[in-house]
Amino acid sequence: MAYKGFKGAGMNQKQNMNSVLKQAQKMQEEMERVKEETEQEEIEAASGGGAVKVIVNGKKELISVKIDPDAVDPDDVETLEDLIIAAVNEGISKAEEMMSERMGAITGGINIPGLF
């Protein structure tokens, strides 16, 4: 008779496991959809008060660079280089933040290593 109790409990555990697996699969599909959508989005970032503007996509790829002609000083190329680096880094940071926020909405804020 004791075995009947275990048998029933085993069935509930199996049903619970199947439910968890279905939920995980749903979450994975939703995460993939959001990832694909987010990778297509473009994020603008700027430095030097707008002297350098860049566009980065959700894949963290540099799409565009716009430089105000007034920011170009042949005697001070280093400053322009620094402005470009700052703008690109800000764009990448914004792209990472956007992806993290959107994935966090799906995962309930749980950080899953290697997710994105």
C-alpha positions as CSV (number, residue, x, y, z in Angstrom):
1,M,0.0,0.0,0.0
2,A,2.8,2.4,0.7
3,Y,3.9,2.0,-2.9
4,K,0.6,3.5,-4.1
5,G,1.4,6.7,-2.3
6,F,4.7,6.9,-4.0
7,K,3.3,6.1,-7.4
8,G,0.8,9.0,-7.2
9,A,3.6,11.3,-6.0
10,G,5.7,10.2,-8.9
11,M,3.0,11.0,-11.4
12,N,2.6,14.5,-9.9
13,Q,6.3,15.0,-10.1
14,K,6.3,14.0,-13.7
15,Q,3.4,16.3,-14.5
16,N,5.2,19.1,-12.6
17,M,8.4,18.4,-14.5
18,N,6.6,18.5,-17.8
19,S,5.0,21.8,-16.9
20,V,8.3,23.3,-15.9
21,L,9.9,22.1,-19.2
22,K,7.0,23.6,-21.2
23,Q,7.4,26.9,-19.4
24,A,11.1,26.8,-20.0
25,Q,10.6,26.1,-23.7
26,K,8.1,29.0,-23.9
27,M,10.6,31.3,-22.2
28,Q,13.3,30.3,-24.5
29,E,11.2,31.0,-27.6
30,E,10.2,34.4,-26.2
31,M,13.8,35.2,-25.4
32,E,14.9,34.3,-28.9
33,R,12.1,36.5,-30.4
34,V,13.0,39.5,-28.2
35,K,16.7,39.0,-29.0
36,E,16.1,39.0,-32.7
37,E,13.9,42.1,-32.4
38,T,16.4,43.9,-30.2
39,E,19.3,43.1,-32.5
40,Q,17.5,45.0,-35.3
41,E,17.1,48.2,-33.2
42,E,19.4,51.1,-33.6
43,I,20.7,53.2,-30.7
44,E,22.2,56.7,-31.1
45,A,24.9,57.9,-28.8
46,A,27.0,61.1,-28.8
47,S,30.0,62.7,-27.2
48,G,31.5,66.1,-27.1
49,G,28.2,67.8,-26.9
50,G,27.0,66.1,-30.1
51,A,30.2,66.7,-32.0
52,V,30.4,63.0,-32.7
53,K,27.3,60.9,-33.1
54,V,27.2,57.2,-33.7
55,I,24.5,54.6,-34.3
56,V,25.0,51.1,-32.9
57,N,22.5,48.3,-33.4
58,G,21.4,45.7,-30.8
59,K,24.1,43.4,-31.9
60,K,26.6,46.0,-30.7
61,E,27.8,46.7,-34.3
62,L,28.7,50.2,-35.3
63,I,26.4,51.3,-38.1
64,S,27.1,55.0,-38.6
65,V,29.5,57.8,-37.5
66,K,28.7,61.5,-37.9
67,I,31.3,64.1,-37.1
68,D,30.6,67.8,-36.9
69,P,33.1,69.5,-39.1
70,D,33.9,72.0,-36.3
71,A,35.2,69.0,-34.3
72,V,37.9,68.3,-36.9
73,D,41.1,70.1,-35.9
74,P,44.1,68.8,-37.9
75,D,46.4,70.0,-35.0
76,D,44.4,68.0,-32.4
77,V,43.4,64.6,-33.9
78,E,43.7,62.9,-30.5
79,T,40.7,64.8,-29.2
80,L,38.6,63.6,-32.1
81,E,39.8,60.1,-31.7
82,D,38.8,60.2,-28.0
83,L,35.4,61.6,-28.9
84,I,34.8,58.8,-31.3
85,I,35.8,56.1,-28.8
86,A,33.6,57.7,-26.1
87,A,30.6,57.8,-28.4
88,V,31.1,54.2,-29.6
89,N,31.5,52.9,-26.1
90,E,28.4,54.7,-25.0
91,G,26.4,53.2,-27.9
92,I,27.6,49.7,-27.0
93,S,26.7,50.3,-23.4
94,K,23.2,51.5,-24.3
95,A,22.8,48.4,-26.6
96,E,23.8,46.1,-23.8
97,E,21.5,47.8,-21.3
98,M,18.6,47.6,-23.7
99,M,19.1,43.9,-24.3
100,S,19.5,43.3,-20.5
101,E,16.3,45.1,-19.7
102,R,14.3,43.3,-22.3
103,M,15.6,39.9,-21.4
104,G,15.2,40.7,-17.7
105,A,11.5,41.3,-18.3
106,I,11.2,37.8,-19.6
107,T,13.4,36.0,-17.0
108,G,12.0,38.0,-14.1
109,G,15.4,39.6,-13.5
110,I,17.2,36.3,-13.1
111,N,20.7,36.6,-14.6
112,I,21.4,33.6,-16.7
113,P,25.1,33.4,-17.6
114,G,25.8,33.3,-21.3
115,L,22.3,34.4,-22.2
116,F,23.3,37.4,-24.3
